[in-house]
Amino acid sequence: MSKMKTHSGASKRFKQTASGWKRKSANKSHILTKMTTKRKRQLRGTSMVSAADKPLIDRMMRKV
């Protein structure tokens, strides 16, 4: 039987920490000229994945 593969899209987007999964803010990739500087500044940095989404990410990353 072959090895279980991780979801390649999820592996690029999430990183595991001691307390859960870390993720980047959405809407910060392109077409940023029309967005205000304040909005772009608030989208900087990372945040933690919500508790409701943890089981889904665990499954995609094969951490079950």
Phi, psi and omega in degrees: 000140183282165179286152175285133181261143175283156176289116188294328177292321180290324181293335178278337188258336185238147177228136183276137174240182181294330184257000180154217181246139180258142179219161178265155178290147179278171175065036182228031185251318181204171186055055183264356184292326181277348181276142180289156180297323179298317181295317179295322179294321180288339179273358178292159173082188183236165175218172182268150178288143181292159183297329181291331182267350182302316180298325179294317181289323175302320181289318180294326181269002178059044179256032184267000000 
